[in-house]
Amino acid sequence: MTVPGSINTEAFLTYVTQVLAPQLWKGAIVVMDNLKVHHAERVRVAIESVGALIQVFAPLLSRFIFSGLTQLAQCDRYFIVFMYY
């Protein structure tokens, strides 16, 4: 899904409900940083309604672990990573 310009809550919620949530499973972990749109209540409900879990990392910590999680995400379907820089 491509969004021209910057992301907002409505666009991110559309992605979560139409693209991400149908691919999640009970116990899946969605890792996000502290971008404001990631913290919207409707986003949390959409992800948790399919039994997935949300892990939010602090901004500095997310920069350190980003490369390791993306490598894991490419090898295994346990993590879905959303980062914003």
One Martini backbone bead per residue (centre of mass of N, CA, C, O) as a GRO file, in nm:
protein
   85
    1MET     BB    1   0.095   0.037   0.025
    2THR     BB    2   0.046   0.370  -0.095
    3VAL     BB    3   0.132   0.700   0.040
    4PRO     BB    4   0.097   1.014  -0.013
    5GLY     BB    5   0.303   1.140   0.185
    6SER     BB    6   0.197   1.143   0.489
    7ILE     BB    7   0.096   0.982   0.763
    8ASN     BB    8  -0.212   0.883   0.903
    9THR     BB    9  -0.448   0.740   1.087
   10GLU     BB   10  -0.641   0.656   0.858
   11ALA     BB   11  -0.430   0.520   0.674
   12PHE     BB   12  -0.324   0.318   0.885
   13LEU     BB   13  -0.595   0.185   0.950
   14THR     BB   14  -0.645   0.080   0.667
   15TYR     BB   15  -0.400  -0.103   0.660
   16VAL     BB   16  -0.461  -0.274   0.910
   17THR     BB   17  -0.754  -0.378   0.823
   18GLN     BB   18  -0.685  -0.467   0.506
   19VAL     BB   19  -0.382  -0.601   0.539
   20LEU     BB   20  -0.275  -0.694   0.820
   21ALA     BB   21  -0.497  -0.845   0.990
   22PRO     BB   22  -0.549  -1.087   0.782
   23GLN     BB   23  -0.231  -1.192   0.845
   24LEU     BB   24  -0.286  -1.252   1.124
   25TRP     BB   25  -0.233  -1.413   1.444
   26LYS     BB   26  -0.234  -1.577   1.718
   27GLY     BB   27   0.054  -1.425   1.874
   28ALA     BB   28   0.135  -1.211   1.717
   29ILE     BB   29   0.393  -0.957   1.656
   30VAL     BB   30   0.374  -0.604   1.675
   31VAL     BB   31   0.622  -0.372   1.585
   32MET     BB   32   0.662  -0.042   1.728
   33ASP     BB   33   0.687   0.278   1.746
   34ASN     BB   34   0.616   0.630   1.848
   35LEU     BB   35   0.420   0.692   1.648
   36LYS     BB   36   0.120   0.834   1.675
   37VAL     BB   37  -0.050   0.635   1.489
   38HIS     BB   38   0.024   0.373   1.662
   39HIS     BB   39  -0.163   0.485   1.927
   40ALA     BB   40  -0.428   0.427   1.829
   41GLU     BB   41  -0.702   0.271   1.940
   42ARG     BB   42  -0.802   0.145   1.667
   43VAL     BB   43  -0.540  -0.003   1.609
   44ARG     BB   44  -0.528  -0.181   1.859
   45VAL     BB   45  -0.799  -0.323   1.815
   46ALA     BB   46  -0.740  -0.444   1.534
   47ILE     BB   47  -0.499  -0.621   1.628
   48GLU     BB   48  -0.627  -0.762   1.891
   49SER     BB   49  -0.885  -0.896   1.749
   50VAL     BB   50  -0.681  -1.138   1.627
   51GLY     BB   51  -0.456  -1.196   1.873
   52ALA     BB   52  -0.253  -0.987   1.872
   53LEU     BB   53   0.047  -0.820   1.950
   54ILE     BB   54   0.198  -0.532   2.112
   55GLN     BB   55   0.516  -0.364   2.048
   56VAL     BB   56   0.672  -0.085   2.203
   57PHE     BB   57   0.933   0.131   2.122
   58ALA     BB   58   1.169   0.327   2.177
   59PRO     BB   59   1.336   0.530   1.975
   60LEU     BB   60   1.630   0.445   2.038
   61LEU     BB   61   1.586   0.139   2.050
   62SER     BB   62   1.473   0.099   1.760
   63ARG     BB   63   1.741   0.167   1.612
   64PHE     BB   64   1.907  -0.078   1.727
   65ILE     BB   65   1.684  -0.323   1.647
   66PHE     BB   66   1.590  -0.306   1.353
   67SER     BB   67   1.781  -0.497   1.192
   68GLY     BB   68   1.722  -0.758   1.353
   69LEU     BB   69   1.411  -0.767   1.302
   70THR     BB   70   1.418  -0.768   0.993
   71GLN     BB   71   1.567  -1.030   0.967
   72LEU     BB   72   1.357  -1.197   1.118
   73ALA     BB   73   1.113  -1.122   0.936
   74GLN     BB   74   1.242  -1.258   0.679
   75CYS     BB   75   1.265  -1.557   0.824
   76ASP     BB   76   1.007  -1.491   1.000
   77ARG     BB   77   0.651  -1.482   1.121
   78TYR     BB   78   0.670  -1.315   1.417
   79PHE     BB   79   0.732  -1.032   1.275
   80ILE     BB   80   0.610  -0.692   1.255
   81VAL     BB   81   0.750  -0.395   1.120
   82PHE     BB   82   0.731  -0.054   1.243
   83MET     BB   83   0.890   0.231   1.104
   84TYR     BB   84   1.014   0.572   1.174
   85TYR     BB   85   1.238   0.843   1.024
   0.00000   0.00000   0.00000
